Amino acid sequence: MQKYQESASQDKKRQRREWIVILCLILVILPLYYVGMRYFDLGLDLPGSNSTLIFFLININVIILLGLLYLTVRNLVKLLFERKKSIMGARLRSKLVLAFILLSLMPTIILFFVSAQFISSSIEYWYNIPIERSLRNSIDLGQDYYEKTYHKIFTFGNNISRIITYDGLTPLAKNSDLVKFVNDKLKQYNFSRIRVYSQKLELRVSVQDTNHDMEIFTGPEQQDLEACFNTADEIRLRESSDYGDLAGGIIPIFSRTENRAVVGLIVIDEHIPAKFANKLKSVSSGLDEYQQSKMLKRPVKAIHMILLSIVTLLIIFISVWFGFYLSKGITVPIQELAEGTERIASGDYNFFIDLEAADEIGVLVNSFNRMTLDLKNSKRQIEKANEELIKSNMELEQRRRYMEIVLTNVGAGVISADAEGRLLTVNKSAEKMLGIKVADVVGKNYREVMSPEQVRVINDFLADRAFKKRGYIQNQIRITTADSKSLALIVYLNMLRDEHGRYSGLVAVFDDFSEIEKAQREAAWRQVARRIAHEVKNPLTPIQLSAQRIKKRLESKVDKDDAQMLDECTDMIIKEAEVLKRLVNEFSSYARMPAINPAPSDLNSVVTEAVSLYQVTQNNVKVSFGGSAPVPVFSFDNEQIKRVMINLLDNAITAAGPEGEVNVRLSYDKELDLARIEISDNGNGVQDDDKKRIFEPYFSTKNHGTGLGLAIVNQIVKDHRGFVDVIDNIPKGTRFIVELPLSL
């Protein structure tokens, strides 16, 4: 019943909104209709252009029309969908709505067409009066008057110009005869003003009728005078003022000796009375307004038709709404009972109908509510019994998930297989060590997805007698992964059996002890280095001293050829002894790697100082240094890091060769909080196989290398809890990357 109440509440809100919309539409329609009628019937001077107002009225009416159309169609479509879905009461509701629509539609349509015809006839009558023709005739009459005035000006003006030319009255200077002549012509032809300009466009003569105040007219413009003088053509002038209009013309004065050579200008003005000019302007303005109003004929007609359509739709909408309202009181109780039956059948026992009625429907509703309550109590008892079962299943699921999390995040690799050899479990560590993907191997036999070497190792384990007897075995092996990486693994293999003791599969746990093996190898090499340094270094100094003494003692006692041989032999002994001493010092340095002594230092200064030592090299190798952002001060062993830089720069310069390039770059990774040093060269690069062993002691790609420089670099970086790696430089060469954390 809660749904029924919510539905009733929603219906009331919807009906309230629709009534508000209808009232708002009525309140908007009436003022708009009044404004349109007042404006077009009475010709009120409203602000804004006519087109803008008409456009606004049409759009507002169209929006209102669309709103009413939407509300009407929405209700009809809703009724249609309810009928198609066979909702209880939809058929009765559709019949009532259809009846009301038919009752209101026929008279409304008749009224619509009659009103539309009346409006169309009235508007056609408004715009059929022959006003435009009368206005155009009046304007043409005024234009004829102006044309006659201009004809008079240019006819008599050319006559005056010819007389001035042939009588020799050229306006070169002030001429009393010219002034008298112009004044006579002013009175003879009844002009308002005559002005004569010289060849330099200077005013020589100006006479005017005393009955007219011509000073308020400022023309002609300088550009008009120049245009007439240059083209030798007549130019019309026209000015307007409150005193009246001025019709004028500029006529050229030609030379008597030179063909069409202009020697002066005549400007003749004729005053048009203000009464005549204003009436002509008023007629012209009236014609413009009438033409503009005539352009709005169709929009005005459209507004009236839209308003009529709005009223028609409003009547239809009210009929639809009234049909819905009457049908609701009959169909809603039956609809709620049907919906409640369906919800209870689907398992929802919280449905309750709160309907008070004294008829048969009330009895049916009460019986329905009692049945719902009984079913709800039965369901509660069943749910309580299921809760305990769900709780136990959740505990088992939590344990299973916990085991999966442990298995996924444990550092050792774990792989399990069933009795047929199909892989069931592969954790992340195993995936990473063996270079395989879980999605590609789970569910497949290990013989199909593992390499022949790995299959052979597994078969050796399974064939071991101790494993068959005890059910488990532990061993150390070395394998090659799919990405050609060699791993030293310690493997624990256990046999799985079910509760009946039957064999059900295997589980293998293995861990990578390659780093441990590498550390053991480095420790052994250090011990060897200490012994070599101890056994070899002691006799080197006596050997050098003895060779020097022999050379000094016998140098003066032997002949020239023997002396040369003596020098070569003793120098060779001394040189090779020095090489051995340097080699022994390298061994000694590697064997006695001191503990780091970190202190707050500036890595930028250390790198800059190391690079500055190699700015000038013997083979003209270009060493450049750059950085993205300064590295903050942090604790590290200044001398040890400088030793790292020197070793890496030595290697890079040697690899670059003559005329090569070495680039040093220092950057700071704020997100990881570490400093990164990159040293790259454009040499021949390092082979992929050599990259795996390049940091091992006594491994070198140089002809005379000791193989200790990069091993020392690796050890120093490790002591700083850092990381050193070698990659290819693009497009050629090698790039060494050293990463040092800022917090030890």
C-alpha positions in Angstrom: 0.0 0.0 0.0 3.0 2.2 0.5 3.5 2.1 -3.3 -0.2 3.0 -3.8 0.3 6.1 -1.5 3.5 7.1 -3.3 1.7 6.6 -6.7 -1.3 8.7 -5.5 1.1 11.4 -4.2 3.0 11.4 -7.4 -0.2 11.7 -9.4 -1.4 14.6 -7.3 2.0 16.4 -7.8 1.8 15.7 -11.5 -1.8 17.0 -11.7 -0.8 20.1 -9.7 2.1 20.8 -12.0 -0.1 20.4 -15.1 -2.7 22.8 -13.7 0.1 25.3 -12.9 1.3 25.0 -16.5 -2.2 25.5 -17.8 -2.8 28.7 -15.7 0.6 30.0 -16.7 -0.1 29.4 -20.3 -3.5 31.3 -20.0 -1.8 34.2 -18.2 0.8 34.4 -21.0 -1.6 33.9 -23.9 -4.0 36.8 -22.9 -1.3 39.5 -22.5 0.4 38.5 -25.7 -2.8 38.5 -27.6 -3.7 41.9 -26.2 -0.2 43.3 -27.1 -0.4 42.0 -30.6 -3.9 43.3 -31.2 -3.2 46.7 -29.8 0.1 47.1 -31.7 -1.2 46.1 -35.1 -4.7 47.5 -34.9 -3.8 50.9 -33.2 -0.3 51.3 -34.5 1.3 51.9 -31.1 4.9 53.1 -31.2 6.5 50.3 -29.1 10.3 50.3 -28.5 12.4 48.0 -30.7 12.0 47.0 -34.3 8.8 45.5 -35.6 10.6 42.4 -36.9 12.1 41.7 -33.4 8.7 42.0 -31.7 6.9 39.8 -34.3 9.7 37.3 -34.0 9.4 37.3 -30.2 5.7 36.9 -30.3 5.8 34.1 -32.8 8.4 32.2 -30.9 6.6 32.6 -27.5 3.4 31.4 -29.1 5.2 28.4 -30.7 6.8 27.5 -27.4 3.4 27.6 -25.7 1.8 25.6 -28.5 4.6 23.0 -28.3 4.2 22.8 -24.5 0.5 22.1 -24.7 1.1 19.6 -27.6 3.7 17.9 -25.4 1.3 17.6 -22.4 -1.5 16.3 -24.6 0.6 13.8 -26.5 2.4 12.7 -23.3 -0.9 11.7 -21.7 -2.2 10.0 -24.8 1.1 8.1 -25.3 1.1 7.1 -21.6 -2.4 5.7 -22.0 -1.4 3.8 -25.2 1.6 2.2 -23.5 -0.6 1.2 -20.5 -3.1 -0.4 -22.8 -0.3 -2.3 -24.7 1.1 -3.6 -21.4 -2.4 -4.7 -20.4 -2.2 -2.8 -17.1 -5.3 -3.2 -15.0 -7.9 -0.4 -15.8 -6.1 0.8 -18.9 -8.9 -0.2 -21.2 -11.6 1.5 -19.2 -9.4 4.6 -18.8 -8.8 4.7 -22.6 -12.5 4.5 -23.3 -13.4 7.4 -21.0 -10.6 9.5 -22.4 -11.6 8.8 -26.0 -15.2 9.7 -25.2 -14.3 13.0 -23.8 -12.0 13.8 -26.7 -14.7 13.0 -29.2 -17.3 15.1 -27.3 -15.0 18.2 -27.3 -13.2 17.7 -30.6 -16.1 18.1 -33.0 -17.3 21.6 -31.9 -13.7 22.7 -31.3 -12.6 21.8 -34.9 -15.7 23.6 -36.3 -14.9 26.7 -34.2 -11.3 26.5 -35.2 -11.9 26.6 -39.0 -14.6 29.3 -38.7 -12.3 31.5 -36.6 -9.4 30.9 -38.9 -11.4 31.9 -42.0 -12.6 35.1 -40.2 -9.1 36.0 -39.1 -7.7 35.4 -42.6 -10.4 37.6 -44.2 -9.9 40.4 -41.7 -6.1 40.5 -42.2 -6.5 40.5 -46.0 -8.9 43.4 -45.8 -6.5 45.4 -43.6 -3.8 45.2 -46.3 -5.9 45.6 -49.4 -6.6 49.4 -49.0 -4.8 51.3 -51.9 -2.7 53.4 -49.5 0.7 52.4 -51.0 -0.2 53.7 -54.5 -1.2 57.1 -53.1 1.9 57.4 -51.1 4.1 56.5 -54.0 2.3 59.1 -56.3 2.9 61.8 -53.7 6.7 60.9 -53.4 7.0 60.8 -57.2 5.4 64.3 -57.4 7.9 65.6 -54.9 10.8 64.0 -56.8 9.6 65.6 -60.0 9.7 69.0 -58.3 13.3 68.3 -57.3 14.2 67.1 -60.8 12.7 70.3 -62.3 14.7 72.4 -59.9 18.0 70.6 -60.8 17.1 71.0 -64.5 16.6 74.7 -64.0 19.9 75.0 -62.1 22.0 73.2 -64.7 20.2 74.8 -67.8 20.7 78.4 -66.6 24.0 77.6 -65.0 25.5 76.4 -68.2 24.1 79.5 -69.9 25.8 81.7 -67.3 29.1 79.7 -67.7 29.1 80.2 -71.5 28.5 83.9 -71.2 31.4 84.2 -68.6 33.7 82.3 -71.0 32.9 84.3 -74.2 32.6 87.7 -72.5 36.0 87.3 -70.9 34.7 87.5 -67.3 37.0 84.7 -66.1 37.3 84.8 -62.3 41.1 85.3 -62.1 40.8 88.1 -59.7 38.1 90.4 -58.2 36.1 91.7 -61.1 33.3 94.2 -60.6 31.8 93.4 -64.0 31.6 89.7 -63.0 29.9 90.7 -59.7 27.3 92.8 -61.5 26.7 90.1 -64.1 26.2 87.4 -61.5 23.9 89.6 -59.5 21.7 90.3 -62.6 21.4 86.6 -63.4 20.5 85.9 -59.7 17.5 88.2 -60.0 16.7 87.2 -63.6 16.5 83.4 -62.9 15.2 83.9 -59.3 18.0 81.7 -57.7 18.6 81.8 -54.0 22.4 82.0 -54.2 25.2 82.1 -56.9 28.9 81.6 -56.1 31.9 81.7 -58.5 35.2 80.0 -57.7 38.6 80.6 -59.5 40.9 78.0 -61.0 42.5 77.6 -57.6 39.1 77.0 -56.1 39.1 80.4 -54.3 35.7 82.1 -53.8 35.6 85.2 -56.1 31.9 86.1 -56.2 29.0 85.3 -53.8 25.6 86.8 -54.2 22.3 85.7 -52.7 18.6 86.5 -52.4 18.0 88.6 -49.3 14.7 86.9 -48.7 16.5 83.6 -47.7 19.0 83.0 -44.9 21.5 80.9 -46.9 24.3 81.1 -44.2 22.9 77.9 -42.5 23.9 75.9 -45.6 27.6 75.2 -45.5 28.2 73.5 -48.8 29.8 72.7 -51.1 32.5 70.4 -49.8 36.0 70.9 -51.0 36.1 67.4 -52.4 33.0 68.2 -54.5 34.7 71.2 -56.0 37.8 69.2 -56.8 35.8 66.4 -58.4 34.0 68.9 -60.7 37.2 70.7 -61.6 39.0 67.4 -62.4 36.2 65.7 -64.3 34.7 68.8 -65.9 31.3 67.3 -65.2 28.3 68.8 -63.4 27.7 67.7 -59.8 24.5 67.8 -57.8 24.3 69.1 -54.3 21.6 68.6 -51.6 21.4 69.7 -47.9 18.7 69.5 -45.3 18.0 71.7 -42.3 15.2 72.9 -40.1 14.9 76.0 -42.4 14.3 73.8 -45.5 16.2 71.9 -48.1 18.9 73.2 -50.5 19.1 71.9 -54.1 22.3 73.0 -55.8 24.7 72.2 -58.6 28.3 72.8 -59.5 28.9 73.8 -63.2 32.4 74.1 -64.7 33.6 77.3 -66.5 35.7 76.4 -69.6 38.5 78.3 -71.1 37.8 80.1 -74.4 41.2 79.2 -75.9 41.8 75.6 -74.6 39.4 72.8 -75.3 37.4 71.8 -72.2 40.0 73.3 -69.9 38.3 74.3 -66.6 39.2 77.8 -65.4 36.6 78.2 -62.7 33.4 76.9 -61.1 29.8 78.2 -60.6 27.8 77.0 -57.6 24.1 77.7 -57.9 21.7 77.0 -54.9 17.9 76.9 -54.9 16.1 77.0 -51.5 13.3 74.4 -51.1 10.7 75.7 -48.5 10.7 73.8 -45.2 6.9 73.2 -45.4 7.3 71.4 -48.7 10.4 69.4 -47.7 8.9 68.3 -44.4 5.7 67.1 -46.1 7.7 65.1 -48.6 9.8 63.5 -45.9 6.6 62.7 -43.9 5.1 61.0 -47.0 8.3 59.0 -47.6 8.5 57.9 -43.9 4.8 56.9 -44.1 5.5 54.7 -47.1 8.4 53.0 -45.4 6.3 52.2 -42.3 3.5 50.9 -44.5 5.8 48.7 -46.5 7.3 47.4 -43.2 3.9 46.7 -41.8 2.9 44.9 -45.0 6.0 42.7 -44.6 4.6 41.6 -41.2 1.3 40.5 -42.8 2.1 36.8 -42.8 3.7 36.8 -39.3 0.7 38.6 -37.8 -1.6 36.0 -39.4 0.6 33.2 -38.1 0.4 34.6 -34.5 -3.4 34.6 -34.6 -3.5 31.1 -36.0 -1.1 29.8 -33.4 -3.1 31.4 -30.6 -6.2 29.8 -32.0 -4.4 26.4 -32.1 -3.3 26.9 -28.5 -6.9 27.4 -27.4 -8.0 24.3 -29.4 -5.2 22.2 -27.8 -6.0 23.6 -24.4 -9.6 22.3 -24.7 -8.4 18.9 -25.9 -5.9 18.7 -23.1 -8.6 19.5 -20.5 -10.8 16.8 -21.9 -8.0 14.2 -21.7 -7.1 15.2 -18.2 -10.8 15.0 -17.1 -11.1 11.5 -18.6 -8.0 10.4 -16.6 -9.4 11.9 -13.4 -12.7 10.1 -13.6 -11.2 6.7 -14.6 -8.6 6.9 -11.8 -11.2 6.5 -9.0 -12.4 3.2 -10.6 -9.3 1.6 -11.8 -6.7 2.3 -9.1 -8.0 0.0 -6.4 -8.2 -2.9 -8.9 -4.8 -2.1 -10.2 -3.3 -2.1 -6.7 -4.7 -5.5 -5.9 -3.4 -6.9 -9.2 0.1 -5.4 -8.6 0.1 -6.7 -5.0 -0.7 -10.2 -6.2 2.2 -10.1 -8.7 4.6 -8.8 -6.1 3.7 -11.5 -3.6 4.0 -14.1 -6.3 7.6 -12.8 -7.0 8.5 -13.0 -3.2 7.9 -9.5 -2.0 5.7 -9.9 1.2 6.1 -6.2 2.4 3.2 -5.1 0.2 0.2 -3.7 2.1 -3.0 -2.0 0.8 -4.4 0.7 3.0 -7.8 1.1 1.6 -11.0 1.7 3.6 -14.2 0.5 1.9 -17.5 -1.0 3.1 -18.2 -2.8 -0.1 -16.9 -6.1 -1.6 -13.6 -4.5 -2.6 -12.9 -3.7 1.1 -13.5 -7.3 2.1 -11.2 -8.4 -0.7 -8.5 -6.0 0.4 -8.6 -7.1 4.1 -8.3 -10.8 3.1 -5.4 -9.9 0.9 -3.6 -8.1 3.7 -4.1 -11.1 6.1 -2.7 -13.5 3.5 0.3 -11.2 3.0 1.0 -11.1 6.8 0.9 -14.9 7.1 3.3 -15.4 4.1 5.6 -12.8 5.6 5.9 -14.6 8.9 6.7 -17.9 7.1 9.3 -16.3 5.0 11.0 -14.8 8.1 11.4 -18.2 9.7 13.0 -19.6 6.5 15.4 -16.7 6.2 16.5 -17.1 9.8 17.5 -20.7 9.0 19.4 -19.7 5.9 21.4 -16.9 7.7 23.4 -19.5 9.7 24.3 -21.4 6.5 25.3 -18.2 4.7 27.4 -17.1 7.7 29.4 -20.4 7.7 29.9 -20.1 3.9 31.2 -16.6 4.3 33.7 -17.7 6.9 34.9 -20.4 4.5 35.1 -17.9 1.6 37.1 -15.4 3.8 39.6 -18.1 4.6 39.9 -19.0 1.0 40.4 -15.4 0.0 43.0 -14.9 2.7 45.0 -17.9 1.5 44.8 -16.5 -2.0 46.1 -13.1 -0.8 49.0 -14.8 1.1 49.8 -17.0 -1.9 49.7 -14.0 -4.3 51.9 -11.8 -2.2 54.5 -14.3 -0.8 58.0 -13.7 -2.1 58.6 -17.3 -3.0 57.3 -18.8 -6.2 54.4 -21.3 -5.7 53.1 -23.7 -8.4 50.6 -26.5 -7.9 49.4 -29.2 -10.3 46.8 -32.0 -10.2 47.5 -35.7 -10.6 47.4 -35.4 -14.4 50.1 -32.6 -14.5 47.7 -29.7 -15.2 48.8 -26.5 -13.6 46.2 -25.2 -11.0 48.0 -22.4 -9.2 50.7 -20.0 -10.3 51.4 -17.0 -8.0 52.9 -13.6 -9.0 56.4 -14.5 -7.8 56.5 -17.7 -9.9 55.1 -15.8 -12.9 57.9 -13.2 -12.5 60.7 -15.7 -12.0 59.8 -18.0 -14.8 58.7 -15.3 -17.3 55.3 -16.8 -17.9 51.7 -15.5 -17.7 49.1 -17.1 -15.5 46.4 -16.8 -18.1 48.5 -18.7 -20.6 49.4 -21.7 -18.4 46.7 -22.4 -15.9 44.6 -25.4 -16.9 47.3 -26.8 -19.2 49.8 -29.6 -18.7 53.2 -28.4 -17.5 54.8 -30.3 -20.4 53.0 -28.1 -22.9 53.9 -24.7 -21.4 57.3 -25.1 -19.8 60.7 -25.3 -21.7 62.4 -28.6 -22.3 65.0 -27.8 -19.7 62.3 -27.0 -17.0 60.4 -30.2 -17.9 63.7 -32.2 -17.6 64.3 -30.8 -14.1 60.8 -31.6 -13.0 61.1 -35.2 -14.4 64.4 -35.6 -12.5 62.6 -34.6 -9.3 59.8 -37.0 -9.9 62.1 -39.9 -10.7 64.1 -39.4 -7.4 63.7 -42.3 -5.1 63.9 -40.2 -2.0 61.0 -38.1 -3.3 58.9 -41.2 -4.0 59.6 -42.6 -0.6 59.2 -39.5 1.6 56.8 -37.4 -0.6 59.0 -34.3 -0.6 62.4 -33.2 -1.8 64.7 -30.1 -1.6 67.4 -29.2 -4.1 69.3 -26.4 -5.7 69.0 -26.0 -9.5 69.9 -23.5 -12.2 67.5 -22.9 -15.1 67.0 -20.5 -18.0 63.7 -18.6 -18.1 61.7 -17.7 -21.2 63.5 -14.3 -21.5 66.9 -16.1 -21.5 67.7 -15.1 -17.9 69.7 -17.6 -15.8 68.4 -18.2 -12.3 69.7 -20.1 -9.4 66.8 -21.6 -7.5 66.3 -23.5 -4.3 63.2 -25.8 -4.8 60.9 -27.6 -2.3 58.7 -30.1 -4.0 55.9 -31.8 -2.0 53.5 -34.5 -3.0 49.7 -33.9 -2.3 47.4 -36.6 -1.1 43.7 -36.5 -0.2 42.0 -37.7 3.0 42.2 -41.3 1.7 45.9 -41.2 1.0 45.5 -41.1 -2.8 47.9 -39.1 -4.9 46.2 -35.8 -6.0 49.0 -33.6 -7.3 52.1 -31.6 -6.5 53.0 -28.3 -5.0 56.4 -26.7 -5.7 57.8 -23.8 -3.7 61.0 -22.2 -5.0 63.1 -19.1 -4.3 65.7 -17.2 -6.2 69.1 -17.2 -4.5 71.0 -15.7 -7.4 71.9 -12.6 -5.5 73.1 -14.7 -2.5 75.2 -16.8 -4.9 76.6 -13.6 -6.5 77.4 -12.2 -3.1 79.3 -15.4 -2.2 81.2 -15.2 -5.4 82.1 -11.6 -4.7 83.3 -12.5 -1.2 85.5 -15.3 -2.6 87.0 -12.9 -5.2 87.7 -10.4 -2.5 89.6 -13.0 -0.5 91.6 -14.0 -3.6 92.3 -10.3 -4.2 93.6 -9.8 -0.7 96.0 -12.8 -1.1 97.2 -11.6 -4.5 97.8 -8.1 -3.2 99.7 -9.4 -0.3 101.9 -11.9 -2.2 102.6 -9.8 -5.3 102.9 -6.2 -3.9 105.9 -6.9 -1.6 108.5 -7.9 -4.2 107.5 -5.2 -6.7 109.3 -2.3 -5.0 112.7 -4.3 -4.7 112.4 -5.3 -8.3 112.0 -1.7 -9.5 114.8 -0.5 -7.2 117.1 -3.3 -8.4 116.5 -2.5 -12.0 117.2 1.2 -11.5 120.5 0.4 -9.6 121.6 -2.0 -12.4 120.9 0.6 -15.0 122.8 3.3 -13.0 125.7 1.0 -12.2 126.3 -0.5 -15.6 125.3 2.4 -17.8 128.9 3.9 -17.9 130.7 0.5 -18.1 129.3 -0.9 -21.3 129.6 0.2 -24.9 127.0 2.1 -26.8 125.0 -0.9 -28.2 125.0 -2.7 -24.9 124.0 0.5 -23.1 121.0 0.8 -25.4 120.0 -2.8 -24.7 120.5 -2.2 -21.0 118.2 0.8 -21.0 115.5 -1.0 -22.9 115.6 -4.0 -20.6 115.7 -2.0 -17.3 112.9 0.4 -18.6 110.8 -2.7 -19.5 111.3 -4.1 -16.0 110.4 -0.8 -14.3 107.4 -0.2 -16.6 105.9 -3.7 -16.1 106.6 -3.6 -12.4 104.6 -0.3 -12.4 101.7 -2.0 -14.3 101.8 -4.9 -11.8 101.7 -2.4 -8.9 98.7 -0.6 -10.4 97.0 -4.0 -10.8 97.8 -4.9 -7.3 96.4 -1.6 -6.0 93.1 -2.3 -7.9 92.9 -5.7 -6.3 93.7 -4.1 -2.9 91.1 -1.4 -3.4 88.4 -3.9 -4.3 89.4 -6.3 -1.4 89.4 -3.5 1.2 86.2 -1.6 0.2 85.8 0.8 3.1 82.4 1.4 4.8 80.6 4.4 3.5 80.7 7.6 5.6 77.5 9.5 4.6 77.2 13.2 5.3 75.0 15.9 4.0 76.4 16.9 0.6 75.5 18.5 -2.7 75.4 16.0 -5.5 75.2 18.7 -8.1 78.6 20.0 -7.0 80.1 16.5 -6.9 79.0 15.7 -10.4 80.0 19.1 -11.7 83.5 18.7 -10.2 83.9 15.2 -11.7 82.8 16.4 -15.1 85.2 19.4 -15.0 88.2 17.0 -14.8 87.3 15.6 -18.2 86.4 18.8 -20.0 89.7 18.6 -22.0 90.7 15.0 -23.1 93.6 13.7 -25.1 91.4 12.3 -27.9 89.2 15.4 -28.2 86.2 13.7 -26.7 83.4 16.2 -26.0 82.1 15.9 -22.5 78.8 17.8 -21.8 76.7 18.1 -18.6 73.1 19.0 -18.2 70.3 18.7 -15.6 66.5 19.0 -15.5 66.2 20.3 -11.9 68.6 20.7 -8.9 68.9 17.7 -6.6 68.3 18.6 -2.9 71.1 18.2 -0.4 71.1 14.7 1.1 73.5 12.3 2.9 76.0 10.3 0.9 79.7 9.5 0.9 81.2 12.3 -1.1 84.5 10.6 -2.0 82.9 7.3 -2.9 80.3 8.9 -5.2 83.1 10.9 -6.8 85.0 7.6 -7.4 81.8 6.2 -9.1 81.7 9.2 -11.4 85.4 8.9 -12.3 85.1 5.2 -13.1 82.0 5.7 -15.3 83.5 8.7 -17.1 86.8 6.8 -17.7 84.8 3.9 -19.3 82.6 6.3 -21.3 85.5 8.3 -22.7 87.4 5.1 -23.6 84.3 3.6 -25.3 83.5 6.9 -27.2 86.9 6.9 -28.9 88.6 9.8 -30.7 86.2 12.7 -31.5 83.5 11.0 -29.6 80.8 12.5 -27.3 79.9 11.8 -23.7 76.8 13.3 -22.1 76.2 13.5 -18.3 72.7 14.2 -17.1 71.6 14.8 -13.5 67.9 14.8 -12.5 65.7 14.5 -9.4 62.6 12.3 -9.3 60.3 14.0 -6.8 57.7 11.2 -6.8 60.2 8.4 -6.0 62.5 10.8 -4.0 65.7 9.7 -5.7 68.6 11.3 -7.7 69.4 9.9 -11.1 72.8 10.2 -12.9 72.9 9.2 -16.5 76.3 8.9 -18.4 76.0 8.0 -22.1 78.5 7.7 -24.9 78.2 7.2 -28.7 80.7 4.3 -28.9 80.1 0.8 -30.1 77.9 -0.2 -27.2 77.9 -3.4 -25.1 76.6 -6.8 -26.2 73.5 -8.1 -24.5 75.3 -11.2 -23.1 78.0 -8.9 -21.6 75.4 -6.7 -19.9 74.4 -9.5 -17.6 78.0 -9.9 -16.3 79.4 -6.4 -16.7 79.2 -5.6 -12.9 80.9 -8.9 -11.9 84.5 -8.8 -10.5 87.3 -9.4 -13.1 84.9 -9.3 -16.0 86.0 -6.7 -18.6 85.4 -6.1 -22.3 88.7 -4.1 -22.6 91.9 -5.7 -23.8 93.9 -4.6 -20.7 91.1 -4.1 -18.2 91.1 -5.5 -14.7 87.4 -6.0 -14.5 87.2 -4.2 -11.1 86.1 -0.7 -12.0 82.4 -1.4 -12.6 82.4 -4.0 -9.8 83.6 -1.2 -7.4 80.9 1.1 -8.9 78.2 -1.5 -8.3 79.4 -2.1 -4.7 79.5 1.6 -3.8 76.0 2.2 -5.2 74.7 -0.8 -3.4 76.2 0.5 -0.1 74.1 3.6 -0.7 71.0 1.5 -1.2 71.0 2.5 -4.8 70.8 0.8 -8.2 73.0 0.9 -11.2 72.1 -0.4 -14.7 73.4 -0.4 -18.2 71.2 0.0 -21.3 71.6 0.9 -25.0 71.9 4.5 -25.9 69.8 5.7 -28.7 70.9 5.9 -31.6 74.2 4.2 -30.6 76.5 3.7 -27.7 75.9 2.8 -24.0 74.0 4.5 -21.2 74.8 3.9 -17.5 72.1 4.9 -15.0 72.8 5.4 -11.3 69.8 5.9 -9.0 70.5 7.0 -5.4 67.7 7.3 -2.8 67.7 10.6 -0.8 67.1 8.8 2.4 69.5 6.0 3.5 
